[in-house]
Amino acid sequence: MPYNELVKIFLMTEVNMQGEMETKLGKIIIDEDVIATYAGSVAVECFGIVGMAAVNVKDGLVKLLKKDYLNHGIKVIMTDDNHISLDFHVIVSFGVNILAVCDNLNETVKYKVSEYTGLNVDKINIYVEGVRVID
């Protein structure tokens, strides 16, 4: 199928429930875990981000997650009108400007997740859980 046809089909989608879109070819359902995994992979490519963090509420300990578990440091909230909010728990590099890193993360993830899913990203909350010296 030519690219132009795919673009036309995508633009003619009808949004139904959370993560669900109806096209003339059928229904598309995007799971929140898919969005979290993609957002995590985008995040770790951003300058100054060491990785995603898992927070143990009971002990208050923060653990750097392996690349296989990027989605565990992200919470995806989808509204009924298919707008996305993301909560990131990250560990940043020592010596970087945290505000600049978070601004870059916010803009990059918002753009790439919107392009990837076709859904609007309304809000991204970033929780810096730790700092790590990298070599």
N, C-alpha and C positions, 0 to 999 in steps of 0.2 A: 504494500500500500504506500503511495507517495506521501512525502512529508506534509504537503499541503492538505491532503485529506485528513491526516491525523490531527493537524491544527484545527481544522474545521470541526471535527468530531469533539475535540477537547473544548472548544469554545461553545459548543451546543450542549454542554452538560447541564443537567438539572441537579441541584444539591438537595438531598433529602435529609436523612438523620445523620448522626455523628459519624464522620469519616466515610460517608456513603454518597456516591454521585451516580446519577442515571444518565447514560448516553444512549444514542440510537442503536449502538451495538450491544448494550447490556449494562449491567450494574458494576460499579467499581467500589470496593470497600477497602479502606486503608486502616489497618490496625494501629493503635497507639504505639505498640512496641516497634513497629516499622519506623514510625516517625522518630521515636526516641533513639533508635540505633543510628539512623541517618544523621540526626542532629548531633549525636555524640561523635560520630566520625568527622563531621565538619568542625566541631569544636576543637578536637585535638590537633587539627591542622592549623589552627590560629596561633599566631605568634604569642608567646608568653604563657600558653596553657600547657601544663605538664600532663594533665590527665583529669579524668573524672574521679570524684570522691564518693565513697560510701561512708555514711555517718551512722555509727552505732549509738542510738539514742540512750540506751541503758548505761553504757560506759562513757559516752561522750568522746569516743575515739574516732579518728578519721583515718580511712585507709585508701591508698591510691589503688584504683581498679586497673586490672589488666585490660588490654585492648579488646579481649573477647567479651567483656562485660560493660561496654560503654553505655548501654541503655540503663544500667542500674543507678547511675548518678543523675538521671534526668526524669522528671515527672511531666507527663503530657496531659493537659486538660483541654478537652474539646467541648465547645458549646453546642447547643442544638442547631445553630446556624453555621456549623463547620468552621468556626474560628478557633485558632489554636493559641494556648498559653503554655509556655515552657518554664520549668524551674530547673536550673543547672546548679549542681554542686561540683565545684572545680578546685583544683590545686594549681597555683600559678608559680612561675619561675621566680627565684629570688632576684631582686634588683630591678625588676621591671616596674613600670608605672601601672599600677593595678587599674586605675580608671581608664587608661588608654587601652589596656588589654580587654577590659570588660566592654568598652564601647565597640572595639573591633569585633569581639565575639558576638555582641548583640546584632550589629549590622550584617555581619557575614551569615550568621545562622538564620536571621529573619529572611534575607534574600534567598539563600539556597534552599531552605525548607519550603518557602512559598513557591519557588520555581519547581521543586521536586514533586510536591503534592498537588499544587494548584489551589491550595487553601490559604487563607489569610492568617498570618501570625500576628496576633494583637499585642501580646506582652511576653517579655522574656525577663524572668527574675534570675539573677546570678548571685549565688552564695559562694564566696571565696572561703573554703574550708581549711586551706593550709598553703604554706609556701615551701618550696623545695629547691635546693641548690642542684643545678644540673651541670654536667660537665661539657 
